[in-house]
Amino acid sequence: MQGYSPKIHFRCITSTFRKVCDELVSKFGEQFVERLREININQFLLLPSIPQNVPLVHMLLMQWDMSKECFVINGELIKFTSKEVALLVGLPNRGLKFEIGSGRISGVTANDIRHNIEEMDVATQTEDLVKEFIVYLLSNIFFPMGNFRVPTGIEEVATNVDTFGTYNWLESTRDFLVKEFNSIADKHSKGFSLGYVNGFVHILIFWFFEHTNIQNVMDEQSRPHFTRWKGNFMYSEKEVNKLFADLKKAEVTSLESSNDYLTKRVAALEQAVFELKEANHKDDNVQKLMSEENPASVKPTQSACSEKSSSRTQTSKNIISPSSVVAPNVVKEEQENIQDVINLFEPQTDKLKTNEEEGLADKRTGDSEEEELASTCKSGIARRVQLRHDRKRKFVSTPFTTGDRRRKKEKLPAKKKVFLQIVEPSKEQVPVPVDATPSKSAELGPVAAESIEVGAAPVDAALDKTT
């Protein structure tokens, strides 16, 4: 690096910040770390101590397209989005946007904040320590300004620690950097000196490593992503020029390709959930069928897929093999989200109810014996229909037939009906004389005469009774 004249300058120095963080952790211990975890900024205690790497940052800023707000590397358009910043720093992408550009500058410098923190002892209240740390983080890492002055807006945020989480810090940091990138691009197009670039510039280095994989990582599972790299890398201007000259287009990963990969992974996970749901549904149908055939022999069983594991991670591993995942950090989030969906589709085994046969008795006509109903009646309407049906039945026992038979209405022949209508209109009707002459029967007509002959036997019996 001898003889190198920096073409750009920036005030974000992570090495000094990491040194202060290590001193605070050793002095105040786990209580301080736990309080930072509650407001979701404890990960910055592990921020790597990265050298400035001015040649690499300068080369990246020269690839910035101000009109499209993206980097153009070997013809590949790579967006610099809030979602990517969220993965890098581990902050949630929600809340109010923090505006600092038009804020007033106080007389306190970032070095003053650092000295105040270093002078605190174990007797200092945790809340006071956290307030000073927030001011130090925002003024030295997120928004380092000219002459290292601290904006008054940062001090106002630190006065109420609970309101810190209501701001979308990653979107505010990203937008602040984009304005700085546009300013550098405008100066470069006009041939002016680039001067200083403010903001969390080192995040641009992590972003470049994330898209190119030119720097080996320590742990692919580490979160947030800036903890995956050590700070022991340093690129000279010559190395940077050779790096970009040899960088192939296929080695640059765009956000669009990452989205395509995520879409495929989500589709695969949805298919796995659907198959599990169908398998559980088939098991439930088999159990239901068996219970209907033999209720006493079937006991409710819990499906193997619905067994609750001791942890969410263990359940997720049963669905996706870690060796088949190309981007473990992304799939880990998918596993945690899809686990909630699987829990929604987990079948809840219903209690199998045994069918109790109810015996219904009815007094039979003739022998006055009660018999149990052959079929079970599950509803009141069915029972009443069954009882009405049984009342119309009688027990028939003959030398030839034994069993239940329906009562049948006796159907009289047509000739006998006509005879009864003519001969027996009422009980007081006088029976026909036995010595009726053919002339009288002829007067009645052929049908009546025939009816008289058919009903001769009943008439004779009636005459015998009267005499």
VOPAGU-2260 file (C-alpha; in pm, 1 decimal, decimal comma):
REM VOPAGU-2260
SITE   aa  ch    i         X         Y         Z
SITE  MET   A    0       0,0       0,0       0,0
SITE  GLN   A    1     305,9     226,6      -6,0
SITE  GLY   A    2     269,4     518,0    -243,8
SITE  TYR   A    3    -108,0     475,2    -263,3
SITE  SER   A    4    -305,8     797,6    -250,8
SITE  PRO   A    5    -663,1     728,6    -128,3
SITE  LYS   A    6    -917,4     834,5    -385,7
SITE  ILE   A    7   -1195,1     836,1    -130,2
SITE  HIS   A    8   -1231,0     866,0     246,9
SITE  PHE   A    9   -1489,8     750,4     499,2
SITE  ARG   A   10   -1532,6     786,6     873,1
SITE  CYS   A   11   -1684,1     448,8     960,7
SITE  ILE   A   12   -1411,7     267,3    1155,5
SITE  THR   A   13   -1517,2     -77,1    1277,7
SITE  SER   A   14   -1186,3    -164,8    1444,5
SITE  THR   A   15   -1224,6     104,1    1711,0
SITE  PHE   A   16   -1591,0      20,6    1761,9
SITE  ARG   A   17   -1515,8    -350,2    1816,3
SITE  LYS   A   18   -1246,8    -268,1    2070,2
SITE  VAL   A   19   -1492,9     -61,0    2275,4
SITE  CYS   A   20   -1753,2    -339,9    2255,8
SITE  ASP   A   21   -1509,7    -599,0    2390,8
SITE  GLU   A   22   -1424,2    -372,0    2683,9
SITE  LEU   A   23   -1792,0    -319,2    2769,3
SITE  VAL   A   24   -1870,1    -692,0    2763,3
SITE  SER   A   25   -1574,2    -777,6    2985,6
SITE  LYS   A   26   -1662,8    -501,6    3232,3
SITE  PHE   A   27   -2044,0    -527,9    3255,7
SITE  GLY   A   28   -2098,6    -891,6    3163,6
SITE  GLU   A   29   -2412,3   -1079,1    3062,8
SITE  GLN   A   30   -2657,6    -828,6    3208,6
SITE  PHE   A   31   -2545,7    -566,4    2958,0
SITE  VAL   A   32   -2557,7    -815,1    2667,4
SITE  GLU   A   33   -2906,4    -934,0    2764,0
SITE  ARG   A   34   -3039,9    -577,5    2771,9
SITE  LEU   A   35   -2903,8    -516,5    2421,1
SITE  ARG   A   36   -3065,7    -841,6    2308,4
SITE  GLU   A   37   -3404,1    -714,3    2423,7
SITE  ILE   A   38   -3378,9    -422,3    2181,1
SITE  ASN   A   39   -3220,0    -640,0    1909,5
SITE  ILE   A   40   -2878,7    -476,1    1878,5
SITE  ASN   A   41   -2659,7    -726,2    2066,1
SITE  GLN   A   42   -2525,1    -861,3    1732,2
SITE  PHE   A   43   -2321,5    -544,0    1681,4
SITE  LEU   A   44   -2100,1    -649,3    1971,3
SITE  LEU   A   45   -1963,5    -909,6    1724,1
SITE  LEU   A   46   -1904,1    -667,4    1436,2
SITE  PRO   A   47   -1574,1    -775,7    1272,1
SITE  SER   A   48   -1276,0    -544,5    1295,3
SITE  ILE   A   49   -1237,3    -478,8     921,9
SITE  PRO   A   50    -957,9    -271,4     767,8
SITE  GLN   A   51   -1070,8      22,7     562,2
SITE  ASN   A   52   -1009,1    -147,1     224,5
SITE  VAL   A   53   -1036,0     185,9      45,8
SITE  PRO   A   54    -943,0      47,0    -301,9
SITE  LEU   A   55   -1223,7    -209,6    -286,2
SITE  VAL   A   56   -1481,9      45,1    -170,0
SITE  HIS   A   57   -1372,0     291,0    -437,5
SITE  MET   A   58   -1402,0      28,9    -712,2
SITE  LEU   A   59   -1751,1     -65,7    -596,9
SITE  LEU   A   60   -1866,0     296,7    -590,2
SITE  MET   A   61   -1741,4     337,4    -947,1
SITE  GLN   A   62   -1988,1      62,5   -1050,1
SITE  TRP   A   63   -2286,5     251,6    -906,8
SITE  ASP   A   64   -2559,7     352,8   -1153,8
SITE  MET   A   65   -2728,1     661,9   -1011,6
SITE  SER   A   66   -3032,3     648,2   -1243,5
SITE  LYS   A   67   -3117,1     283,9   -1167,0
SITE  GLU   A   68   -2987,2     289,3    -807,7
SITE  CYS   A   69   -2799,3     -36,6    -850,4
SITE  PHE   A   70   -2448,9    -167,9    -910,3
SITE  VAL   A   71   -2349,8    -282,6   -1259,4
SITE  ILE   A   72   -2081,5    -551,6   -1232,2
SITE  ASN   A   73   -1979,3    -723,7   -1556,7
SITE  GLY   A   74   -2309,2    -622,7   -1714,2
SITE  GLU   A   75   -2512,8    -770,8   -1428,8
SITE  LEU   A   76   -2753,6    -534,5   -1251,7
SITE  ILE   A   77   -2741,6    -595,7    -876,5
SITE  LYS   A   78   -2986,2    -411,1    -654,1
SITE  PHE   A   79   -2890,8    -276,7    -314,2
SITE  THR   A   80   -3216,4    -336,7    -125,7
SITE  SER   A   81   -3341,2    -309,0     230,5
SITE  LYS   A   82   -3404,9    -683,3     241,2
SITE  GLU   A   83   -3038,7    -753,9     174,6
SITE  VAL   A   84   -2933,8    -505,8     439,9
SITE  ALA   A   85   -3170,6    -679,9     683,5
SITE  LEU   A   86   -2994,6   -1012,4     625,1
SITE  LEU   A   87   -2654,7    -851,6     668,3
SITE  VAL   A   88   -2715,9    -663,0     993,6
SITE  GLY   A   89   -2999,5    -867,1    1148,3
SITE  LEU   A   90   -3246,3    -583,7    1208,6
SITE  PRO   A   91   -3620,2    -605,9    1131,8
SITE  ASN   A   92   -3741,8    -433,6     816,4
SITE  ARG   A   93   -4031,4    -245,6     975,6
SITE  GLY   A   94   -4103,9      71,4    1166,0
SITE  LEU   A   95   -4072,7     445,0    1112,4
SITE  LYS   A   96   -3803,0     585,1     892,4
SITE  PHE   A   97   -3538,7     784,0    1077,5
SITE  GLU   A   98   -3447,2    1105,5     895,8
SITE  ILE   A   99   -3109,4    1249,7     985,9
SITE  GLY   A  100   -3010,4    1456,3     684,5
SITE  SER   A  101   -3179,8    1777,9     796,8
SITE  GLY   A  102   -3117,3    1729,4    1170,2
SITE  ARG   A  103   -2922,4    1979,0    1377,4
SITE  ILE   A  104   -2567,9    1891,9    1481,8
SITE  SER   A  105   -2483,6    1902,5    1852,1
SITE  GLY   A  106   -2151,5    2001,0    2001,8
SITE  VAL   A  107   -2080,4    1644,3    2114,9
SITE  THR   A  108   -1844,5    1436,4    1901,1
SITE  ALA   A  109   -1823,1    1060,7    1853,5
SITE  ASN   A  110   -1494,3    1059,1    2044,3
SITE  ASP   A  111   -1666,0    1226,2    2340,5
SITE  ILE   A  112   -1924,5     947,7    2345,0
SITE  ARG   A  113   -1648,8     688,3    2335,5
SITE  HIS   A  114   -1464,2     843,0    2629,6
SITE  ASN   A  115   -1786,5     863,2    2831,3
SITE  ILE   A  116   -1847,9     491,9    2782,4
SITE  GLU   A  117   -1493,5     392,9    2870,8
SITE  GLU   A  118   -1510,0     592,8    3195,4
SITE  MET   A  119   -1823,1     410,9    3319,3
SITE  ASP   A  120   -1772,1     157,4    3599,7
SITE  VAL   A  121   -1971,9    -134,0    3739,3
SITE  ALA   A  122   -2175,8     105,3    3955,7
SITE  THR   A  123   -2332,7     258,1    3643,0
SITE  GLN   A  124   -2697,1     177,1    3586,3
SITE  THR   A  125   -2761,0     -56,6    3293,9
SITE  GLU   A  126   -3010,6     181,7    3132,7
SITE  ASP   A  127   -2759,8     467,2    3135,6
SITE  LEU   A  128   -2500,2     241,4    2978,8
SITE  VAL   A  129   -2742,9     127,9    2706,4
SITE  LYS   A  130   -2832,6     488,6    2620,2
SITE  GLU   A  131   -2466,8     579,1    2571,2
SITE  PHE   A  132   -2410,3     266,0    2363,5
SITE  ILE   A  133   -2701,9     353,0    2132,0
SITE  VAL   A  134   -2560,9     699,9    2072,4
SITE  TYR   A  135   -2217,2     550,5    2008,0
SITE  LEU   A  136   -2357,3     292,3    1762,5
SITE  LEU   A  137   -2562,7     543,9    1564,1
SITE  SER   A  138   -2296,3     814,8    1553,3
SITE  ASN   A  139   -1994,7     592,1    1472,8
SITE  ILE   A  140   -2141,4     310,1    1261,3
SITE  PHE   A  141   -2483,2     398,0    1118,2
SITE  PHE   A  142   -2451,8     772,7    1058,2
SITE  PRO   A  143   -2094,2     898,3    1100,8
SITE  MET   A  144   -2109,0    1263,4     996,8
SITE  GLY   A  145   -1862,0    1539,5     911,8
SITE  ASN   A  146   -1611,9    1617,7    1188,3
SITE  PHE   A  147   -1765,5    1320,8    1378,0
SITE  ARG   A  148   -2033,7    1546,4    1522,4
SITE  VAL   A  149   -2340,7    1377,1    1673,4
SITE  PRO   A  150   -2680,2    1492,1    1536,5
SITE  THR   A  151   -2931,4    1599,1    1798,3
SITE  GLY   A  152   -3184,4    1350,9    1656,7
SITE  ILE   A  153   -2965,4    1061,4    1770,7
SITE  GLU   A  154   -2948,5    1195,1    2125,8
SITE  GLU   A  155   -3326,8    1234,9    2133,2
SITE  VAL   A  156   -3376,3     871,1    2029,4
SITE  ALA   A  157   -3140,2     749,3    2300,4
SITE  THR   A  158   -3331,0     929,1    2576,0
SITE  ASN   A  159   -3608,0     665,4    2549,9
SITE  VAL   A  160   -3461,6     321,5    2490,6
SITE  ASP   A  161   -3800,5     159,4    2435,5
SITE  THR   A  162   -3869,5     376,6    2128,9
SITE  PHE   A  163   -3551,2     255,9    1960,0
SITE  GLY   A  164   -3728,7     -50,4    1818,5
SITE  THR   A  165   -4005,0     159,2    1660,9
SITE  TYR   A  166   -3768,7     285,6    1388,3
SITE  ASN   A  167   -3672,5     104,7    1070,2
SITE  TRP   A  168   -3298,9     146,4    1111,5
SITE  LEU   A  169   -3192,7     -73,4     822,1
SITE  GLU   A  170   -3408,3     114,0     569,0
SITE  SER   A  171   -3285,2     444,5     710,1
SITE  THR   A  172   -2924,9     323,8     683,8
SITE  ARG   A  173   -2975,2     197,0     329,3
SITE  ASP   A  174   -3140,6     520,0     207,4
SITE  PHE   A  175   -2868,7     726,9     374,3
SITE  LEU   A  176   -2600,3     525,5     190,5
SITE  VAL   A  177   -2782,2     555,7    -144,1
SITE  LYS   A  178   -2776,1     934,4    -112,0
SITE  GLU   A  179   -2402,1     917,7     -43,7
SITE  PHE   A  180   -2349,6     686,5    -343,2
SITE  ASN   A  181   -2540,0     926,5    -568,1
SITE  SER   A  182   -2331,1    1215,7    -440,4
SITE  ILE   A  183   -2007,4    1028,9    -517,2
SITE  ALA   A  184   -2132,6     932,0    -864,6
SITE  ASP   A  185   -2227,8    1292,5    -937,0
SITE  LYS   A  186   -1886,0    1419,2    -828,1
SITE  HIS   A  187   -1713,0    1153,3   -1036,3
SITE  SER   A  188   -1913,9    1242,1   -1348,6
SITE  LYS   A  189   -1816,5    1607,4   -1307,7
SITE  GLY   A  190   -1449,4    1529,3   -1243,1
SITE  PHE   A  191   -1453,5    1662,5    -887,2
SITE  SER   A  192   -1263,9    1520,7    -592,5
SITE  LEU   A  193   -1470,8    1248,5    -426,4
SITE  GLY   A  194   -1387,6    1352,3     -70,9
SITE  TYR   A  195   -1564,7    1168,8     214,6
SITE  VAL   A  196   -1850,9     921,4     201,6
SITE  ASN   A  197   -2059,8     904,1     518,1
SITE  GLY   A  198   -2264,4     618,7     661,5
SITE  PHE   A  199   -2211,0     248,6     726,7
SITE  VAL   A  200   -1975,1     202,7     430,3
SITE  HIS   A  201   -1839,7    -134,1     546,7
SITE  ILE   A  202   -2177,2    -290,2     484,6
SITE  LEU   A  203   -2100,3    -248,3     114,3
SITE  ILE   A  204   -1801,6    -483,7     153,0
SITE  PHE   A  205   -2017,0    -751,8     317,6
SITE  TRP   A  206   -2277,9    -702,8      47,0
SITE  PHE   A  207   -2015,3    -761,1    -224,4
SITE  PHE   A  208   -1891,2   -1078,2     -53,6
SITE  GLU   A  209   -2249,2   -1201,2     -31,0
SITE  HIS   A  210   -2302,7   -1163,3    -407,2
SITE  THR   A  211   -1969,2   -1293,9    -534,5
SITE  ASN   A  212   -1840,3   -1545,6    -277,0
SITE  ILE   A  213   -1482,6   -1432,7    -340,4
SITE  GLN   A  214   -1407,0   -1430,7      32,8
SITE  ASN   A  215   -1426,6   -1754,7     229,7
SITE  VAL   A  216   -1667,9   -1759,4     521,7
SITE  MET   A  217   -1608,4   -1898,5     870,1
SITE  ASP   A  218   -1957,3   -2036,7     924,8
SITE  GLU   A  219   -2238,4   -2047,1     668,4
SITE  GLN   A  220   -2497,3   -2082,1     946,8
SITE  SER   A  221   -2389,8   -1769,2    1135,9
SITE  ARG   A  222   -2646,8   -1492,7    1172,2
SITE  PRO   A  223   -2650,6   -1205,5    1091,5
SITE  HIS   A  224   -2443,7   -1241,2     778,6
SITE  PHE   A  225   -2171,4    -991,6     866,3
SITE  THR   A  226   -2053,1   -1234,9    1138,2
SITE  ARG   A  227   -1959,5   -1492,8     872,7
SITE  TRP   A  228   -1632,4   -1323,9     781,2
SITE  LYS   A  229   -1325,4   -1240,5     980,2
SITE  GLY   A  230   -1168,9    -899,4     949,8
SITE  ASN   A  231    -830,7   -1029,6     831,9
SITE  PHE   A  232    -861,3    -936,1     464,4
SITE  MET   A  233    -696,0    -646,3     288,9
SITE  TYR   A  234    -714,1    -571,8     -85,0
SITE  SER   A  235    -463,7    -349,0    -257,7
SITE  GLU   A  236    -547,0    -145,8    -566,0
SITE  LYS   A  237    -366,4    -392,2    -791,3
SITE  GLU   A  238    -550,2    -689,5    -638,4
SITE  VAL   A  239    -883,3    -515,6    -675,4
SITE  ASN   A  240    -822,2    -437,1   -1044,7
SITE  LYS   A  241    -726,2    -799,6   -1112,3
SITE  LEU   A  242   -1022,7    -924,0    -911,0
SITE  PHE   A  243   -1277,2    -729,9   -1116,3
SITE  ALA   A  244   -1100,0    -816,5   -1442,5
SITE  ASP   A  245   -1113,4   -1190,9   -1368,6
SITE  LEU   A  246   -1461,1   -1185,5   -1219,4
SITE  LYS   A  247   -1694,3   -1377,5   -1447,5
SITE  LYS   A  248   -2054,5   -1290,7   -1503,8
SITE  ALA   A  249   -2165,9   -1633,0   -1378,6
SITE  GLU   A  250   -1992,8   -1569,4   -1045,6
SITE  VAL   A  251   -2211,2   -1267,4    -971,5
SITE  THR   A  252   -2535,7   -1359,7    -797,0
SITE  SER   A  253   -2822,1   -1121,5    -858,8
SITE  LEU   A  254   -3123,0   -1067,5    -639,2
SITE  GLU   A  255   -3352,9   -1197,9    -913,6
SITE  SER   A  256   -3178,8   -1535,6    -920,6
SITE  SER   A  257   -3203,5   -1553,1    -543,3
SITE  ASN   A  258   -3576,6   -1484,1    -565,2
SITE  ASP   A  259   -3615,5   -1763,0    -822,9
SITE  TYR   A  260   -3437,4   -2000,5    -589,4
SITE  LEU   A  261   -3658,4   -1898,5    -297,9
SITE  THR   A  262   -3969,0   -1947,8    -511,5
SITE  LYS   A  263   -3861,9   -2301,3    -598,4
SITE  ARG   A  264   -3786,3   -2378,6    -235,3
SITE  VAL   A  265   -4126,8   -2250,5    -122,5
SITE  ALA   A  266   -4299,2   -2461,7    -389,8
SITE  ALA   A  267   -4109,1   -2770,0    -273,3
SITE  LEU   A  268   -4203,4   -2704,7      87,8
SITE  GLU   A  269   -4569,8   -2658,1      -1,8
SITE  GLN   A  270   -4564,1   -2988,6    -191,0
SITE  ALA   A  271   -4411,5   -3162,9     112,2
SITE  VAL   A  272   -4682,6   -3021,4     337,0
SITE  PHE   A  273   -4952,8   -3134,4      93,4
SITE  GLU   A  274   -4815,2   -3489,8      84,0
SITE  LEU   A  275   -4801,9   -3507,4     462,2
SITE  LYS   A  276   -5159,0   -3384,0     484,6
SITE  GLU   A  277   -5281,0   -3642,2     231,8
SITE  ALA   A  278   -5099,2   -3924,9     414,1
SITE  ASN   A  279   -5257,9   -3827,4     743,7
SITE  HIS   A  280   -5599,4   -3802,4     577,8
SITE  LYS   A  281   -5567,5   -4158,0     442,8
SITE  ASP   A  282   -5468,0   -4288,2     786,1
SITE  ASP   A  283   -5773,1   -4124,0     940,2
SITE  ASN   A  284   -6002,6   -4282,0     679,8
SITE  VAL   A  285   -5857,3   -4628,3     746,1
SITE  GLN   A  286   -5906,3   -4589,1    1120,3
SITE  LYS   A  287   -6261,7   -4468,0    1069,3
SITE  LEU   A  288   -6345,0   -4764,6     845,3
SITE  MET   A  289   -6198,5   -5012,4    1093,8
SITE  SER   A  290   -6387,3   -4853,8    1380,2
SITE  GLU   A  291   -6718,2   -4887,4    1197,0
SITE  GLU   A  292   -6658,3   -5256,6    1132,1
SITE  ASN   A  293   -6524,7   -5341,5    1477,3
SITE  PRO   A  294   -6542,0   -5045,7    1718,2
SITE  ALA   A  295   -6410,6   -5232,4    2023,4
SITE  SER   A  296   -6085,8   -5341,4    1856,8
SITE  VAL   A  297   -5974,6   -4996,6    1738,9
SITE  LYS   A  298   -5813,4   -4747,3    1971,9
SITE  PRO   A  299   -5732,3   -4387,0    1887,1
SITE  THR   A  300   -5372,8   -4356,7    1772,7
SITE  GLN   A  301   -5163,0   -4051,1    1700,7
SITE  SER   A  302   -5006,9   -4021,9    1359,0
SITE  ALA   A  303   -4630,4   -4027,8    1342,0
SITE  CYS   A  304   -4629,1   -3702,8    1147,2
SITE  SER   A  305   -4827,4   -3526,5    1418,2
SITE  GLU   A  306   -4588,5   -3612,5    1700,1
SITE  LYS   A  307   -4460,8   -3295,2    1855,8
SITE  SER   A  308   -4085,3   -3280,2    1879,0
SITE  SER   A  309   -3894,6   -3125,0    2162,4
SITE  SER   A  310   -3781,3   -2837,7    1941,5
SITE  ARG   A  311   -3880,7   -2669,8    1618,7
SITE  THR   A  312   -3541,9   -2741,2    1460,6
SITE  GLN   A  313   -3574,3   -3114,8    1509,6
SITE  THR   A  314   -3912,4   -3122,1    1340,0
SITE  SER   A  315   -3782,8   -2917,2    1047,3
SITE  LYS   A  316   -3493,3   -3157,7     991,3
SITE  ASN   A  317   -3741,2   -3435,0     930,0
SITE  ILE   A  318   -3873,2   -3241,3     634,6
SITE  ILE   A  319   -3559,3   -3098,8     473,9
SITE  SER   A  320   -3216,5   -3252,8     473,4
SITE  PRO   A  321   -2947,8   -2991,8     552,4
SITE  SER   A  322   -2713,3   -3149,6     299,1
SITE  SER   A  323   -2954,8   -3072,3      16,1
SITE  VAL   A  324   -2983,5   -2701,9      97,4
SITE  VAL   A  325   -2765,8   -2464,4    -101,2
SITE  ALA   A  326   -2841,0   -2156,7     108,5
SITE  PRO   A  327   -2886,2   -2283,5     467,6
SITE  ASN   A  328   -2951,5   -1943,8     614,6
SITE  VAL   A  329   -3247,7   -1879,7     384,8
SITE  VAL   A  330   -3397,7   -2224,9     426,8
SITE  LYS   A  331   -3362,8   -2198,9     803,6
SITE  GLU   A  332   -3604,7   -1905,4     795,0
SITE  GLU   A  333   -3830,8   -2102,1     561,4
SITE  GLN   A  334   -3826,6   -2397,8     801,9
SITE  GLU   A  335   -3932,6   -2180,1    1092,7
SITE  ASN   A  336   -4213,4   -2022,8     888,2
SITE  ILE   A  337   -4328,1   -2348,7     729,5
SITE  GLN   A  338   -4335,3   -2518,4    1070,3
SITE  ASP   A  339   -4626,6   -2287,9    1165,4
SITE  VAL   A  340   -4804,5   -2391,6     846,2
SITE  ILE   A  341   -4739,9   -2763,1     920,3
SITE  ASN   A  342   -4883,4   -2717,0    1268,9
SITE  LEU   A  343   -5198,6   -2578,5    1106,7
SITE  PHE   A  344   -5227,0   -2887,4     885,3
SITE  GLU   A  345   -5141,3   -3143,1    1155,5
SITE  PRO   A  346   -5444,2   -3380,7    1187,1
SITE  GLN   A  347   -5609,1   -3392,4    1524,2
SITE  THR   A  348   -5717,2   -3749,6    1583,4
SITE  ASP   A  349   -6085,6   -3773,9    1664,2
SITE  LYS   A  350   -6208,6   -4000,1    1937,0
SITE  LEU   A  351   -6361,9   -4307,0    1783,0
SITE  LYS   A  352   -6704,2   -4369,5    1926,2
SITE  THR   A  353   -6834,9   -4721,6    1958,2
SITE  ASN   A  354   -7188,7   -4787,9    1835,0
SITE  GLU   A  355   -7415,2   -4917,3    2109,8
SITE  GLU   A  356   -7692,6   -5140,4    1992,0
SITE  GLU   A  357   -8021,4   -5057,8    2153,8
SITE  GLY   A  358   -8276,5   -5333,5    2198,8
SITE  LEU   A  359   -8638,5   -5239,1    2154,1
SITE  ALA   A  360   -8917,5   -5468,5    2274,4
SITE  ASP   A  361   -9274,0   -5491,3    2158,3
SITE  LYS   A  362   -9560,8   -5714,3    2263,9
SITE  ARG   A  363   -9652,7   -5955,9    1991,4
SITE  THR   A  364  -10022,1   -6018,1    1910,7
SITE  GLY   A  365  -10151,0   -6364,6    1992,9
SITE  ASP   A  366   -9894,2   -6504,3    2246,6
SITE  SER   A  367   -9824,1   -6167,2    2426,9
SITE  GLU   A  368   -9443,4   -6226,1    2404,8
SITE  GLU   A  369   -9185,9   -5947,3    2371,3
SITE  GLU   A  370   -8913,0   -5967,6    2111,3
SITE  GLU   A  371   -8608,6   -5743,9    2065,6
SITE  LEU   A  372   -8592,2   -5527,9    1764,7
SITE  ALA   A  373   -8350,9   -5663,8    1507,1
SITE  SER   A  374   -8208,5   -5331,3    1399,9
SITE  THR   A  375   -8081,0   -5035,0    1601,0
SITE  CYS   A  376   -8256,9   -4701,8    1571,4
SITE  LYS   A  377   -8029,7   -4398,5    1602,2
SITE  SER   A  378   -8294,8   -4128,4    1579,5
SITE  GLY   A  379   -8641,7   -4068,3    1720,1
SITE  ILE   A  380   -8807,0   -4060,4    1377,3
SITE  ALA   A  381   -8652,7   -4392,8    1276,8
SITE  ARG   A  382   -8766,8   -4549,0    1604,1
SITE  ARG   A  383   -9126,1   -4434,9    1559,6
SITE  VAL   A  384   -9130,4   -4566,7    1203,2
SITE  GLN   A  385   -8993,6   -4901,4    1322,4
SITE  LEU   A  386   -9256,3   -4932,4    1596,8
SITE  ARG   A  387   -9535,8   -4841,6    1355,0
SITE  HIS   A  388   -9401,2   -5102,9    1117,7
SITE  ASP   A  389   -9398,1   -5372,6    1387,8
SITE  ARG   A  390   -9756,0   -5302,2    1490,9
SITE  LYS   A  391   -9863,6   -5404,8    1142,6
SITE  ARG   A  392   -9687,8   -5737,9    1178,4
SITE  LYS   A  393   -9824,4   -6055,2    1333,4
SITE  PHE   A  394   -9671,9   -6380,7    1427,0
SITE  VAL   A  395   -9796,9   -6663,2    1201,3
SITE  SER   A  396   -9737,3   -7022,0    1301,0
SITE  THR   A  397   -9871,8   -7301,5    1083,8
SITE  PRO   A  398   -9750,7   -7652,0    1007,4
SITE  PHE   A  399   -9605,8   -7513,3     685,7
SITE  THR   A  400   -9488,1   -7162,9     778,4
SITE  THR   A  401   -9339,3   -7013,5    1093,2
SITE  GLY   A  402   -9224,9   -6654,1    1096,8
SITE  ASP   A  403   -9325,4   -6290,5    1076,9
SITE  ARG   A  404   -9579,2   -6206,4     816,6
SITE  ARG   A  405   -9751,9   -5880,0     738,1
SITE  ARG   A  406  -10122,2   -5858,5     787,0
SITE  LYS   A  407  -10295,8   -5849,7     456,0
SITE  LYS   A  408  -10635,1   -5703,5     396,1
SITE  GLU   A  409  -10880,7   -5963,2     273,5
SITE  LYS   A  410  -10983,0   -5884,6     -80,7
SITE  LEU   A  411  -11334,9   -5997,6    -170,0
SITE  PRO   A  412  -11411,7   -6118,1    -520,5
SITE  ALA   A  413  -11593,9   -5875,6    -742,5
SITE  LYS   A  414  -11899,0   -6100,4    -762,6
SITE  LYS   A  415  -11928,1   -6122,1    -385,8
SITE  LYS   A  416  -11899,2   -5742,2    -353,9
SITE  VAL   A  417  -12191,4   -5694,9    -595,4
SITE  PHE   A  418  -12395,5   -5950,6    -405,5
SITE  LEU   A  419  -12334,0   -5780,5     -73,6
SITE  GLN   A  420  -12432,1   -5445,2    -219,6
SITE  ILE   A  421  -12761,1   -5580,6    -355,8
SITE  VAL   A  422  -12859,2   -5851,3    -112,9
SITE  GLU   A  423  -12726,7   -5708,5     214,8
SITE  PRO   A  424  -12774,8   -5328,5     205,4
SITE  SER   A  425  -12852,6   -5334,2     580,4
SITE  LYS   A  426  -12893,1   -5563,3     878,9
SITE  GLU   A  427  -13280,0   -5538,9     866,6
SITE  GLN   A  428  -13296,3   -5668,7     506,0
SITE  VAL   A  429  -13517,3   -5977,6     467,0
SITE  PRO   A  430  -13325,4   -6282,4     343,6
SITE  VAL   A  431  -13405,7   -6422,7       5,4
SITE  PRO   A  432  -13658,9   -6711,3      17,8
SITE  VAL   A  433  -13526,1   -7055,8     -58,2
SITE  ASP   A  434  -13805,0   -7134,6    -301,1
SITE  ALA   A  435  -13740,5   -6835,9    -521,6
SITE  THR   A  436  -13882,6   -6893,6    -861,6
SITE  PRO   A  437  -13676,7   -6858,9   -1178,9
SITE  SER   A  438  -13898,5   -6575,9   -1284,7
SITE  LYS   A  439  -13789,9   -6363,2    -986,7
SITE  SER   A  440  -13424,0   -6425,7   -1053,2
SITE  ALA   A  441  -13478,2   -6345,9   -1414,8
SITE  GLU   A  442  -13626,9   -6012,5   -1315,3
SITE  LEU   A  443  -13312,2   -5929,1   -1125,7
SITE  GLY   A  444  -13095,4   -5980,3   -1429,3
SITE  PRO   A  445  -12819,8   -6230,1   -1515,6
SITE  VAL   A  446  -12559,9   -6080,5   -1277,8
SITE  ALA   A  447  -12791,4   -6073,8    -979,2
SITE  ALA   A  448  -12908,7   -6427,1   -1052,2
SITE  GLU   A  449  -12556,3   -6551,6   -1054,3
SITE  SER   A  450  -12487,7   -6366,4    -730,7
SITE  ILE   A  451  -12786,6   -6535,0    -569,6
SITE  GLU   A  452  -12647,8   -6874,7    -661,8
SITE  VAL   A  453  -12302,5   -6788,0    -521,1
SITE  GLY   A  454  -12444,6   -6661,0    -194,0
SITE  ALA   A  455  -12688,3   -6949,7    -147,0
SITE  ALA   A  456  -12490,9   -7110,4     130,7
SITE  PRO   A  457  -12473,0   -6800,5     354,7
SITE  VAL   A  458  -12841,9   -6736,1     301,0
SITE  ASP   A  459  -12937,5   -7091,2     401,6
SITE  ALA   A  460  -12733,7   -7053,8     717,1
SITE  ALA   A  461  -12915,7   -6732,7     800,0
SITE  LEU   A  462  -13255,2   -6900,0     750,7
SITE  ASP   A  463  -13160,7   -7182,4     980,2
SITE  LYS   A  464  -13083,7   -6932,5    1256,8
SITE  THR   A  465  -13417,8   -6752,6    1216,2
SITE  THR   A  466  -13620,6   -7071,9    1223,0
